Amino acid sequence: MAARTQAALTKQLHTELAHKQWLARNLYDTKVQRASLVRILELLTALTQQTHKHSAR
């Protein structure tokens, strides 16, 4: 799997955050909502790690 760029991670994170709001209104306390929260955490982690890699150069 190719590494995702910072722009792609940011765009996906923005999409997931909007989806999180929709899930909170429509599918509160479901597996889908919990999975979305996990994806947000993974995206934030990947974005943070990528940012730190670029700042260490």
CHARMM internal coordinates of N, CA and C (Angstrom, degrees):
IC EDIT
DIST 1 N 1 CA 1.4473
DIST 1 CA 1 C 1.5261
ANGL 1 N 1 CA 1 C 108.82
DIST 1 C 2 N 1.2961
ANGL 1 CA 1 C 2 N 117.04
DIHE 1 N 1 CA 1 C 2 N 131.53
DIST 2 N 2 CA 1.4555
ANGL 1 C 2 N 2 CA 121.86
DIHE 1 CA 1 C 2 N 2 CA 179.86
DIST 2 CA 2 C 1.5225
ANGL 2 N 2 CA 2 C 110.28
DIHE 1 C 2 N 2 CA 2 C -73.56
DIST 2 C 3 N 1.3175
ANGL 2 CA 2 C 3 N 114.59
DIHE 2 N 2 CA 2 C 3 N 150.01
DIST 3 N 3 CA 1.4610
ANGL 2 C 3 N 3 CA 119.84
DIHE 2 CA 2 C 3 N 3 CA 178.24
DIST 3 CA 3 C 1.5245
ANGL 3 N 3 CA 3 C 109.57
DIHE 2 C 3 N 3 CA 3 C -68.93
DIST 3 C 4 N 1.3099
ANGL 3 CA 3 C 4 N 116.14
DIHE 3 N 3 CA 3 C 4 N 139.64
DIST 4 N 4 CA 1.4620
ANGL 3 C 4 N 4 CA 120.95
DIHE 3 CA 3 C 4 N 4 CA 179.16
DIST 4 CA 4 C 1.5245
ANGL 4 N 4 CA 4 C 109.11
DIHE 3 C 4 N 4 CA 4 C -85.54
DIST 4 C 5 N 1.3067
ANGL 4 CA 4 C 5 N 115.61
DIHE 4 N 4 CA 4 C 5 N 143.07
DIST 5 N 5 CA 1.4585
ANGL 4 C 5 N 5 CA 120.31
DIHE 4 CA 4 C 5 N 5 CA -179.86
DIST 5 CA 5 C 1.5205
ANGL 5 N 5 CA 5 C 110.15
DIHE 4 C 5 N 5 CA 5 C -77.30
DIST 5 C 6 N 1.3101
ANGL 5 CA 5 C 6 N 114.67
DIHE 5 N 5 CA 5 C 6 N 165.12
DIST 6 N 6 CA 1.4633
ANGL 5 C 6 N 6 CA 119.76
DIHE 5 CA 5 C 6 N 6 CA 179.13
DIST 6 CA 6 C 1.5242
ANGL 6 N 6 CA 6 C 110.44
DIHE 5 C 6 N 6 CA 6 C -63.43
DIST 6 C 7 N 1.3190
ANGL 6 CA 6 C 7 N 116.95
DIHE 6 N 6 CA 6 C 7 N -37.76
DIST 7 N 7 CA 1.4710
ANGL 6 C 7 N 7 CA 120.54
DIHE 6 CA 6 C 7 N 7 CA 179.30
DIST 7 CA 7 C 1.5286
ANGL 7 N 7 CA 7 C 110.54
DIHE 6 C 7 N 7 CA 7 C -65.08
DIST 7 C 8 N 1.3277
ANGL 7 CA 7 C 8 N 117.25
DIHE 7 N 7 CA 7 C 8 N -41.52
DIST 8 N 8 CA 1.4624
ANGL 7 C 8 N 8 CA 120.77
DIHE 7 CA 7 C 8 N 8 CA 179.84
DIST 8 CA 8 C 1.5240
ANGL 8 N 8 CA 8 C 110.86
DIHE 7 C 8 N 8 CA 8 C -65.99
DIST 8 C 9 N 1.3303
ANGL 8 CA 8 C 9 N 116.66
DIHE 8 N 8 CA 8 C 9 N -40.96
DIST 9 N 9 CA 1.4689
ANGL 8 C 9 N 9 CA 120.57
DIHE 8 CA 8 C 9 N 9 CA 178.50
DIST 9 CA 9 C 1.5276
ANGL 9 N 9 CA 9 C 110.64
DIHE 8 C 9 N 9 CA 9 C -64.45
DIST 9 C 10 N 1.3149
ANGL 9 CA 9 C 10 N 116.72
DIHE 9 N 9 CA 9 C 10 N -42.08
DIST 10 N 10 CA 1.4647
ANGL 9 C 10 N 10 CA 121.18
DIHE 9 CA 9 C 10 N 10 CA 179.85
DIST 10 CA 10 C 1.5233
ANGL 10 N 10 CA 10 C 110.95
DIHE 9 C 10 N 10 CA 10 C -64.01
DIST 10 C 11 N 1.3350
ANGL 10 CA 10 C 11 N 116.13
DIHE 10 N 10 CA 10 C 11 N -42.91
DIST 11 N 11 CA 1.4615
ANGL 10 C 11 N 11 CA 120.49
DIHE 10 CA 10 C 11 N 11 CA 179.53
DIST 11 CA 11 C 1.5318
ANGL 11 N 11 CA 11 C 110.77
DIHE 10 C 11 N 11 CA 11 C -63.93
DIST 11 C 12 N 1.3346
ANGL 11 CA 11 C 12 N 116.54
DIHE 11 N 11 CA 11 C 12 N -44.01
DIST 12 N 12 CA 1.4613
ANGL 11 C 12 N 12 CA 120.22
DIHE 11 CA 11 C 12 N 12 CA 179.58
DIST 12 CA 12 C 1.5271
ANGL 12 N 12 CA 12 C 110.54
DIHE 11 C 12 N 12 CA 12 C -65.41
DIST 12 C 13 N 1.3237
ANGL 12 CA 12 C 13 N 117.55
DIHE 12 N 12 CA 12 C 13 N -39.01
DIST 13 N 13 CA 1.4573
ANGL 12 C 13 N 13 CA 121.04
DIHE 12 CA 12 C 13 N 13 CA 178.19
DIST 13 CA 13 C 1.5307
ANGL 13 N 13 CA 13 C 110.63
DIHE 12 C 13 N 13 CA 13 C -62.78
DIST 13 C 14 N 1.3163
ANGL 13 CA 13 C 14 N 117.21
DIHE 13 N 13 CA 13 C 14 N -43.21
DIST 14 N 14 CA 1.4608
ANGL 13 C 14 N 14 CA 121.06
DIHE 13 CA 13 C 14 N 14 CA 178.40
DIST 14 CA 14 C 1.5361
ANGL 14 N 14 CA 14 C 110.24
DIHE 13 C 14 N 14 CA 14 C -60.26
DIST 14 C 15 N 1.3159
ANGL 14 CA 14 C 15 N 116.44
DIHE 14 N 14 CA 14 C 15 N -42.62
DIST 15 N 15 CA 1.4626
ANGL 14 C 15 N 15 CA 121.53
DIHE 14 CA 14 C 15 N 15 CA 178.93
DIST 15 CA 15 C 1.5254
ANGL 15 N 15 CA 15 C 110.75
DIHE 14 C 15 N 15 CA 15 C -63.39
DIST 15 C 16 N 1.3166
ANGL 15 CA 15 C 16 N 116.78
DIHE 15 N 15 CA 15 C 16 N -44.91
DIST 16 N 16 CA 1.4667
ANGL 15 C 16 N 16 CA 120.96
DIHE 15 CA 15 C 16 N 16 CA -179.40
DIST 16 CA 16 C 1.5261
ANGL 16 N 16 CA 16 C 111.53
DIHE 15 C 16 N 16 CA 16 C -65.36
DIST 16 C 17 N 1.3200
ANGL 16 CA 16 C 17 N 117.64
DIHE 16 N 16 CA 16 C 17 N -36.45
DIST 17 N 17 CA 1.4655
ANGL 16 C 17 N 17 CA 119.89
DIHE 16 CA 16 C 17 N 17 CA 179.19
DIST 17 CA 17 C 1.5260
ANGL 17 N 17 CA 17 C 110.99
DIHE 16 C 17 N 17 CA 17 C -66.85
DIST 17 C 18 N 1.3234
ANGL 17 CA 17 C 18 N 116.97
DIHE 17 N 17 CA 17 C 18 N -37.97
DIST 18 N 18 CA 1.4652
ANGL 17 C 18 N 18 CA 120.02
DIHE 17 CA 17 C 18 N 18 CA 176.22
DIST 18 CA 18 C 1.5286
ANGL 18 N 18 CA 18 C 109.60
DIHE 17 C 18 N 18 CA 18 C -66.65
DIST 18 C 19 N 1.3154
ANGL 18 CA 18 C 19 N 116.41
DIHE 18 N 18 CA 18 C 19 N -40.17
DIST 19 N 19 CA 1.4666
ANGL 18 C 19 N 19 CA 121.36
DIHE 18 CA 18 C 19 N 19 CA 179.11
DIST 19 CA 19 C 1.5329
ANGL 19 N 19 CA 19 C 110.71
DIHE 18 C 19 N 19 CA 19 C -65.58
DIST 19 C 20 N 1.3337
ANGL 19 CA 19 C 20 N 115.68
DIHE 19 N 19 CA 19 C 20 N -35.06
DIST 20 N 20 CA 1.4707
ANGL 19 C 20 N 20 CA 120.58
DIHE 19 CA 19 C 20 N 20 CA 178.22
DIST 20 CA 20 C 1.5303
ANGL 20 N 20 CA 20 C 110.60
DIHE 19 C 20 N 20 CA 20 C -59.69
DIST 20 C 21 N 1.3171
ANGL 20 CA 20 C 21 N 116.97
DIHE 20 N 20 CA 20 C 21 N -42.02
DIST 21 N 21 CA 1.4624
ANGL 20 C 21 N 21 CA 120.57
DIHE 20 CA 20 C 21 N 21 CA 179.26
DIST 21 CA 21 C 1.5242
ANGL 21 N 21 CA 21 C 110.47
DIHE 20 C 21 N 21 CA 21 C -64.68
DIST 21 C 22 N 1.3247
ANGL 21 CA 21 C 22 N 116.81
DIHE 21 N 21 CA 21 C 22 N -43.13
DIST 22 N 22 CA 1.4608
ANGL 21 C 22 N 22 CA 120.45
DIHE 21 CA 21 C 22 N 22 CA 178.98
DIST 22 CA 22 C 1.5221
ANGL 22 N 22 CA 22 C 110.35
DIHE 21 C 22 N 22 CA 22 C -62.43
DIST 22 C 23 N 1.3307
ANGL 22 CA 22 C 23 N 116.72
DIHE 22 N 22 CA 22 C 23 N -43.41
DIST 23 N 23 CA 1.4651
ANGL 22 C 23 N 23 CA 120.32
DIHE 22 CA 22 C 23 N 23 CA 179.81
DIST 23 CA 23 C 1.5226
ANGL 23 N 23 CA 23 C 111.35
DIHE 22 C 23 N 23 CA 23 C -63.57
DIST 23 C 24 N 1.3182
ANGL 23 CA 23 C 24 N 117.41
DIHE 23 N 23 CA 23 C 24 N -37.99
DIST 24 N 24 CA 1.4625
ANGL 23 C 24 N 24 CA 120.70
DIHE 23 CA 23 C 24 N 24 CA -179.96
DIST 24 CA 24 C 1.5269
ANGL 24 N 24 CA 24 C 111.02
DIHE 23 C 24 N 24 CA 24 C -62.98
DIST 24 C 25 N 1.3302
ANGL 24 CA 24 C 25 N 116.90
DIHE 24 N 24 CA 24 C 25 N -33.11
DIST 25 N 25 CA 1.4674
ANGL 24 C 25 N 25 CA 120.50
DIHE 24 CA 24 C 25 N 25 CA 179.27
DIST 25 CA 25 C 1.5343
ANGL 25 N 25 CA 25 C 112.24
DIHE 24 C 25 N 25 CA 25 C -81.20
DIST 25 C 26 N 1.3269
ANGL 25 CA 25 C 26 N 116.87
DIHE 25 N 25 CA 25 C 26 N -37.63
DIST 26 N 26 CA 1.4619
ANGL 25 C 26 N 26 CA 120.35
DIHE 25 CA 25 C 26 N 26 CA -168.69
DIST 26 CA 26 C 1.5283
ANGL 26 N 26 CA 26 C 116.10
DIHE 25 C 26 N 26 CA 26 C -109.15
DIST 26 C 27 N 1.3034
ANGL 26 CA 26 C 27 N 117.62
DIHE 26 N 26 CA 26 C 27 N -29.22
DIST 27 N 27 CA 1.4694
ANGL 26 C 27 N 27 CA 120.74
DIHE 26 CA 26 C 27 N 27 CA -177.84
DIST 27 CA 27 C 1.5254
ANGL 27 N 27 CA 27 C 110.36
DIHE 26 C 27 N 27 CA 27 C -132.22
DIST 27 C 28 N 1.3137
ANGL 27 CA 27 C 28 N 115.32
DIHE 27 N 27 CA 27 C 28 N 52.98
DIST 28 N 28 CA 1.4558
ANGL 27 C 28 N 28 CA 121.04
DIHE 27 CA 27 C 28 N 28 CA -176.77
DIST 28 CA 28 C 1.5223
ANGL 28 N 28 CA 28 C 110.99
DIHE 27 C 28 N 28 CA 28 C -62.50
DIST 28 C 29 N 1.3326
ANGL 28 CA 28 C 29 N 116.46
DIHE 28 N 28 CA 28 C 29 N 135.21
DIST 29 N 29 CA 1.4646
ANGL 28 C 29 N 29 CA 124.85
DIHE 28 CA 28 C 29 N 29 CA 174.45
DIST 29 CA 29 C 1.5345
ANGL 29 N 29 CA 29 C 112.66
DIHE 28 C 29 N 29 CA 29 C 59.22
DIST 29 C 30 N 1.3220
ANGL 29 CA 29 C 30 N 115.66
DIHE 29 N 29 CA 29 C 30 N 50.38
DIST 30 N 30 CA 1.4598
ANGL 29 C 30 N 30 CA 121.01
DIHE 29 CA 29 C 30 N 30 CA 176.53
DIST 30 CA 30 C 1.5239
ANGL 30 N 30 CA 30 C 109.19
DIHE 29 C 30 N 30 CA 30 C -122.05
DIST 30 C 31 N 1.3252
ANGL 30 CA 30 C 31 N 115.70
DIHE 30 N 30 CA 30 C 31 N 169.81
DIST 31 N 31 CA 1.4647
ANGL 30 C 31 N 31 CA 120.43
DIHE 30 CA 30 C 31 N 31 CA 177.35
DIST 31 CA 31 C 1.5226
ANGL 31 N 31 CA 31 C 111.02
DIHE 30 C 31 N 31 CA 31 C -62.39
DIST 31 C 32 N 1.3182
ANGL 31 CA 31 C 32 N 115.92
DIHE 31 N 31 CA 31 C 32 N -35.15
DIST 32 N 32 CA 1.4638
ANGL 31 C 32 N 32 CA 120.60
DIHE 31 CA 31 C 32 N 32 CA -179.90
DIST 32 CA 32 C 1.5260
ANGL 32 N 32 CA 32 C 110.30
DIHE 31 C 32 N 32 CA 32 C -63.19
DIST 32 C 33 N 1.3170
ANGL 32 CA 32 C 33 N 116.88
DIHE 32 N 32 CA 32 C 33 N -42.59
DIST 33 N 33 CA 1.4586
ANGL 32 C 33 N 33 CA 120.78
DIHE 32 CA 32 C 33 N 33 CA 179.83
DIST 33 CA 33 C 1.5268
ANGL 33 N 33 CA 33 C 110.17
DIHE 32 C 33 N 33 CA 33 C -66.23
DIST 33 C 34 N 1.3035
ANGL 33 CA 33 C 34 N 117.46
DIHE 33 N 33 CA 33 C 34 N -43.01
DIST 34 N 34 CA 1.4666
ANGL 33 C 34 N 34 CA 120.25
DIHE 33 CA 33 C 34 N 34 CA 179.05
DIST 34 CA 34 C 1.5228
ANGL 34 N 34 CA 34 C 111.42
DIHE 33 C 34 N 34 CA 34 C -64.64
DIST 34 C 35 N 1.3256
ANGL 34 CA 34 C 35 N 117.25
DIHE 34 N 34 CA 34 C 35 N -39.34
DIST 35 N 35 CA 1.4623
ANGL 34 C 35 N 35 CA 120.66
DIHE 34 CA 34 C 35 N 35 CA 178.01
DIST 35 CA 35 C 1.5283
ANGL 35 N 35 CA 35 C 110.88
DIHE 34 C 35 N 35 CA 35 C -64.20
DIST 35 C 36 N 1.3147
ANGL 35 CA 35 C 36 N 116.47
DIHE 35 N 35 CA 35 C 36 N -36.74
DIST 36 N 36 CA 1.4584
ANGL 35 C 36 N 36 CA 120.69
DIHE 35 CA 35 C 36 N 36 CA 177.85
DIST 36 CA 36 C 1.5297
ANGL 36 N 36 CA 36 C 110.69
DIHE 35 C 36 N 36 CA 36 C -64.63
DIST 36 C 37 N 1.3128
ANGL 36 CA 36 C 37 N 116.93
DIHE 36 N 36 CA 36 C 37 N -41.20
DIST 37 N 37 CA 1.4667
ANGL 36 C 37 N 37 CA 120.52
DIHE 36 CA 36 C 37 N 37 CA 178.25
DIST 37 CA 37 C 1.5237
ANGL 37 N 37 CA 37 C 110.94
DIHE 36 C 37 N 37 CA 37 C -63.19
DIST 37 C 38 N 1.3304
ANGL 37 CA 37 C 38 N 116.69
DIHE 37 N 37 CA 37 C 38 N -37.52
DIST 38 N 38 CA 1.4655
ANGL 37 C 38 N 38 CA 120.85
DIHE 37 CA 37 C 38 N 38 CA 177.58
DIST 38 CA 38 C 1.5332
ANGL 38 N 38 CA 38 C 109.83
DIHE 37 C 38 N 38 CA 38 C -65.23
DIST 38 C 39 N 1.3476
ANGL 38 CA 38 C 39 N 117.30
DIHE 38 N 38 CA 38 C 39 N -43.28
DIST 39 N 39 CA 1.4652
ANGL 38 C 39 N 39 CA 120.63
DIHE 38 CA 38 C 39 N 39 CA 178.51
DIST 39 CA 39 C 1.5271
ANGL 39 N 39 CA 39 C 111.21
DIHE 38 C 39 N 39 CA 39 C -61.76
DIST 39 C 40 N 1.3361
ANGL 39 CA 39 C 40 N 116.82
DIHE 39 N 39 CA 39 C 40 N -38.69
DIST 40 N 40 CA 1.4651
ANGL 39 C 40 N 40 CA 120.40
DIHE 39 CA 39 C 40 N 40 CA 178.22
DIST 40 CA 40 C 1.5204
ANGL 40 N 40 CA 40 C 110.08
DIHE 39 C 40 N 40 CA 40 C -63.23
DIST 40 C 41 N 1.3165
ANGL 40 CA 40 C 41 N 116.90
DIHE 40 N 40 CA 40 C 41 N -44.35
DIST 41 N 41 CA 1.4608
ANGL 40 C 41 N 41 CA 120.73
DIHE 40 CA 40 C 41 N 41 CA 178.53
DIST 41 CA 41 C 1.5280
ANGL 41 N 41 CA 41 C 110.81
DIHE 40 C 41 N 41 CA 41 C -62.04
DIST 41 C 42 N 1.3276
ANGL 41 CA 41 C 42 N 117.12
DIHE 41 N 41 CA 41 C 42 N -42.50
DIST 42 N 42 CA 1.4622
ANGL 41 C 42 N 42 CA 120.77
DIHE 41 CA 41 C 42 N 42 CA 178.96
DIST 42 CA 42 C 1.5331
ANGL 42 N 42 CA 42 C 111.21
DIHE 41 C 42 N 42 CA 42 C -63.88
DIST 42 C 43 N 1.3231
ANGL 42 CA 42 C 43 N 117.10
DIHE 42 N 42 CA 42 C 43 N -40.72
DIST 43 N 43 CA 1.4633
ANGL 42 C 43 N 43 CA 120.59
DIHE 42 CA 42 C 43 N 43 CA 178.66
DIST 43 CA 43 C 1.5235
ANGL 43 N 43 CA 43 C 111.29
DIHE 42 C 43 N 43 CA 43 C -66.27
DIST 43 C 44 N 1.3215
ANGL 43 CA 43 C 44 N 116.74
DIHE 43 N 43 CA 43 C 44 N -42.83
DIST 44 N 44 CA 1.4657
ANGL 43 C 44 N 44 CA 120.09
DIHE 43 CA 43 C 44 N 44 CA 177.92
DIST 44 CA 44 C 1.5260
ANGL 44 N 44 CA 44 C 110.83
DIHE 43 C 44 N 44 CA 44 C -61.74
DIST 44 C 45 N 1.3256
ANGL 44 CA 44 C 45 N 116.16
DIHE 44 N 44 CA 44 C 45 N -41.23
DIST 45 N 45 CA 1.4632
ANGL 44 C 45 N 45 CA 120.71
DIHE 44 CA 44 C 45 N 45 CA 178.92
DIST 45 CA 45 C 1.5212
ANGL 45 N 45 CA 45 C 110.72
DIHE 44 C 45 N 45 CA 45 C -64.31
DIST 45 C 46 N 1.3229
ANGL 45 CA 45 C 46 N 117.27
DIHE 45 N 45 CA 45 C 46 N -46.85
DIST 46 N 46 CA 1.4597
ANGL 45 C 46 N 46 CA 121.22
DIHE 45 CA 45 C 46 N 46 CA -179.97
DIST 46 CA 46 C 1.5251
ANGL 46 N 46 CA 46 C 111.08
DIHE 45 C 46 N 46 CA 46 C -62.86
DIST 46 C 47 N 1.3163
ANGL 46 CA 46 C 47 N 116.50
DIHE 46 N 46 CA 46 C 47 N -41.31
DIST 47 N 47 CA 1.4587
ANGL 46 C 47 N 47 CA 120.71
DIHE 46 CA 46 C 47 N 47 CA 179.59
DIST 47 CA 47 C 1.5247
ANGL 47 N 47 CA 47 C 110.84
DIHE 46 C 47 N 47 CA 47 C -65.67
DIST 47 C 48 N 1.3138
ANGL 47 CA 47 C 48 N 117.11
DIHE 47 N 47 CA 47 C 48 N -41.36
DIST 48 N 48 CA 1.4603
ANGL 47 C 48 N 48 CA 121.28
DIHE 47 CA 47 C 48 N 48 CA 178.23
DIST 48 CA 48 C 1.5175
ANGL 48 N 48 CA 48 C 111.12
DIHE 47 C 48 N 48 CA 48 C -64.94
DIST 48 C 49 N 1.3202
ANGL 48 CA 48 C 49 N 117.01
DIHE 48 N 48 CA 48 C 49 N -43.95
DIST 49 N 49 CA 1.4665
ANGL 48 C 49 N 49 CA 120.52
DIHE 48 CA 48 C 49 N 49 CA 179.45
DIST 49 CA 49 C 1.5150
ANGL 49 N 49 CA 49 C 110.75
DIHE 48 C 49 N 49 CA 49 C -64.07
DIST 49 C 50 N 1.3161
ANGL 49 CA 49 C 50 N 117.62
DIHE 49 N 49 CA 49 C 50 N -40.95
DIST 50 N 50 CA 1.4542
ANGL 49 C 50 N 50 CA 120.62
DIHE 49 CA 49 C 50 N 50 CA -179.91
DIST 50 CA 50 C 1.5227
ANGL 50 N 50 CA 50 C 110.32
DIHE 49 C 50 N 50 CA 50 C -66.96
DIST 50 C 51 N 1.3118
ANGL 50 CA 50 C 51 N 117.61
DIHE 50 N 50 CA 50 C 51 N -39.14
DIST 51 N 51 CA 1.4554
ANGL 50 C 51 N 51 CA 121.71
DIHE 50 CA 50 C 51 N 51 CA 178.85
DIST 51 CA 51 C 1.5251
ANGL 51 N 51 CA 51 C 110.65
DIHE 50 C 51 N 51 CA 51 C -63.35
DIST 51 C 52 N 1.3261
ANGL 51 CA 51 C 52 N 116.75
DIHE 51 N 51 CA 51 C 52 N -40.98
DIST 52 N 52 CA 1.4550
ANGL 51 C 52 N 52 CA 120.61
DIHE 51 CA 51 C 52 N 52 CA 179.36
DIST 52 CA 52 C 1.5147
ANGL 52 N 52 CA 52 C 111.77
DIHE 51 C 52 N 52 CA 52 C -69.46
DIST 52 C 53 N 1.3311
ANGL 52 CA 52 C 53 N 118.17
DIHE 52 N 52 CA 52 C 53 N -32.69
DIST 53 N 53 CA 1.4643
ANGL 52 C 53 N 53 CA 120.79
DIHE 52 CA 52 C 53 N 53 CA 176.89
DIST 53 CA 53 C 1.5190
ANGL 53 N 53 CA 53 C 110.48
DIHE 52 C 53 N 53 CA 53 C -63.77
DIST 53 C 54 N 1.3356
ANGL 53 CA 53 C 54 N 116.80
DIHE 53 N 53 CA 53 C 54 N -41.30
DIST 54 N 54 CA 1.4484
ANGL 53 C 54 N 54 CA 120.48
DIHE 53 CA 53 C 54 N 54 CA -178.07
DIST 54 CA 54 C 1.5307
ANGL 54 N 54 CA 54 C 111.66
DIHE 53 C 54 N 54 CA 54 C -73.33
DIST 54 C 55 N 1.3051
ANGL 54 CA 54 C 55 N 118.05
DIHE 54 N 54 CA 54 C 55 N -32.08
DIST 55 N 55 CA 1.4616
ANGL 54 C 55 N 55 CA 120.05
DIHE 54 CA 54 C 55 N 55 CA -179.19
DIST 55 CA 55 C 1.5179
ANGL 55 N 55 CA 55 C 111.44
DIHE 54 C 55 N 55 CA 55 C -77.74
DIST 55 C 56 N 1.3350
ANGL 55 CA 55 C 56 N 118.80
DIHE 55 N 55 CA 55 C 56 N -18.25
DIST 56 N 56 CA 1.4661
ANGL 55 C 56 N 56 CA 121.63
DIHE 55 CA 55 C 56 N 56 CA -178.99
DIST 56 CA 56 C 1.5157
ANGL 56 N 56 CA 56 C 111.50
DIHE 55 C 56 N 56 CA 56 C -82.76
DIST 56 C 57 N 1.3243
ANGL 56 CA 56 C 57 N 117.73
DIHE 56 N 56 CA 56 C 57 N -13.12
DIST 57 N 57 CA 1.4769
ANGL 56 C 57 N 57 CA 120.01
DIHE 56 CA 56 C 57 N 57 CA -178.90
DIST 57 CA 57 C 1.4900
ANGL 57 N 57 CA 57 C 112.75
DIHE 56 C 57 N 57 CA 57 C -74.00
END
COOR INIT
IC SEED 1 N 1 CA 1 C
IC BUILD
